[in-house]
Amino acid sequence: MTPYRLHASLGYNLSLAARLQERRLDDGLKTLGLTRTTWCVLLAAGNEGLSQPSDIARFIGIDRTATSRALRHLETEGLLTRENGDADKRTTRVSLTALGHKRIAEGTPLAEANNRAMKAKLSSDDQRALFQLLGKLTAGEDTQFSRF
């Protein structure tokens, strides 16, 4: 039997690439008091206009518990507000504060620089191919995870 070689594993190499870009992004976001999860929640609410926690969770690919934790943290930090729905008190509407919008403006250059660092290692054709291949790997899968 041929031994399993970790460094020859597709999954290991995908995870390694993800960890490298995550670490670079985390280092930048930390200066703003954000994590990748809270950053993604801000983007979902601010740039995508999502106001329901369940929609935010689905968009990011995390579970409702992680979303609730992130929302609670962002509310405590004054970056967003949560209000009960008018018709149904069980629903919650999320909206960014001025400070939340400011954090997006401050964080966007960090995220863009991180993206550029990854893209710089690939040609345009390689980038397109990678997106297509990642799409194949994730097609039909449940992309809601408990953590990032």
C-alpha positions in Angstrom: 0.0 0.0 0.0 1.3 3.4 -1.0 1.6 5.8 2.0 -0.7 8.8 2.1 1.3 11.9 1.3 -0.1 15.0 3.0 1.7 17.5 0.8 0.4 15.7 -2.3 -3.2 16.1 -1.1 -5.5 18.5 -2.9 -7.3 19.2 0.3 -4.1 20.0 2.2 -2.9 22.4 -0.5 -6.3 24.1 -0.7 -6.3 24.5 3.1 -2.7 25.8 3.1 -3.5 28.5 0.4 -6.6 29.5 2.3 -4.7 29.8 5.6 -2.1 32.0 4.0 -4.6 34.5 2.7 -6.7 34.3 5.9 -3.6 35.1 8.0 -2.7 38.1 5.8 -6.3 39.4 6.0 -6.6 38.7 9.7 -3.5 40.7 10.4 -4.9 43.7 8.6 -8.4 43.4 10.0 -7.1 43.1 13.6 -6.0 46.8 13.4 -9.6 47.7 12.9 -10.9 45.5 15.7 -12.4 43.0 13.2 -12.2 39.3 12.5 -12.8 37.7 9.1 -16.3 36.8 10.3 -17.2 40.2 11.5 -15.7 41.7 8.3 -17.9 39.4 6.2 -21.0 40.3 8.2 -20.3 44.0 7.7 -19.9 43.4 3.9 -23.1 41.4 3.8 -25.1 44.1 5.5 -23.3 47.1 4.1 -22.3 46.2 0.5 -24.9 43.5 -0.2 -27.9 45.1 1.6 -28.7 42.0 3.6 -30.7 42.8 6.7 -31.9 39.4 7.9 -29.5 37.3 10.1 -30.4 34.1 8.2 -29.7 35.7 4.9 -26.3 37.0 6.2 -25.4 33.5 7.5 -26.3 31.9 4.2 -24.4 34.5 2.2 -21.2 34.1 4.2 -21.5 30.4 4.7 -21.6 30.2 8.5 -24.3 29.0 10.9 -26.8 31.1 12.7 -24.9 30.8 16.0 -21.7 32.2 14.6 -23.7 34.9 12.9 -25.5 35.8 16.1 -22.1 36.0 17.9 -20.7 38.3 15.2 -23.8 40.5 15.2 -23.7 40.8 19.0 -20.1 41.9 18.9 -20.6 44.4 16.1 -23.6 45.9 17.9 -21.6 46.2 21.1 -18.8 48.0 19.1 -21.4 50.4 17.6 -20.9 49.1 14.0 -24.5 48.0 13.5 -28.0 48.0 15.0 -30.5 45.2 15.3 -34.2 45.9 15.5 -37.3 43.6 15.7 -39.4 43.5 12.6 -42.6 45.6 12.5 -45.1 42.8 11.5 -43.3 39.9 13.1 -41.5 40.6 16.4 -39.5 37.3 15.9 -37.6 38.8 12.9 -34.6 40.9 13.3 -33.4 43.6 10.9 -29.7 44.5 10.8 -28.4 47.8 9.6 -25.0 49.4 9.7 -24.2 52.6 11.6 -22.0 55.4 10.3 -19.1 53.7 12.1 -19.9 50.4 10.4 -19.8 52.1 7.0 -16.5 53.7 8.0 -15.0 50.3 9.0 -15.9 49.0 5.5 -14.2 51.9 3.9 -11.1 51.3 6.1 -11.1 47.6 5.6 -11.7 47.5 1.9 -8.1 48.6 1.0 -6.8 45.8 3.2 -9.0 43.2 1.6 -8.1 44.4 -1.9 -4.4 44.3 -1.1 -4.8 40.7 0.2 -6.7 39.8 -3.0 -4.0 41.4 -5.2 -1.3 39.5 -3.3 -2.9 36.2 -4.2 -3.8 37.2 -7.8 -0.2 38.4 -8.4 0.9 34.8 -8.3 -1.4 33.8 -11.1 -1.9 34.9 -14.7 -5.4 36.0 -15.8 -5.9 32.7 -17.4 -4.8 30.9 -14.2 -7.2 33.0 -12.2 -10.2 32.2 -14.4 -9.3 28.5 -14.4 -8.9 28.5 -10.6 -12.4 30.1 -10.2 -13.9 27.5 -12.5 -12.2 24.6 -10.7 -13.2 26.0 -7.2 -16.7 26.3 -8.6 -16.6 22.6 -9.6 -15.3 21.6 -6.1 -18.1 23.5 -4.3 -21.0 22.9 -6.7 -23.9 21.2 -5.1 -22.3 21.3 -1.6 -23.7 22.9 1.5 -21.4 25.9 2.0 -22.7 26.8 5.5 -20.0 26.1 7.9 -19.8 26.5 11.7 -16.6 28.5 11.5 -14.3 30.3 9.1 
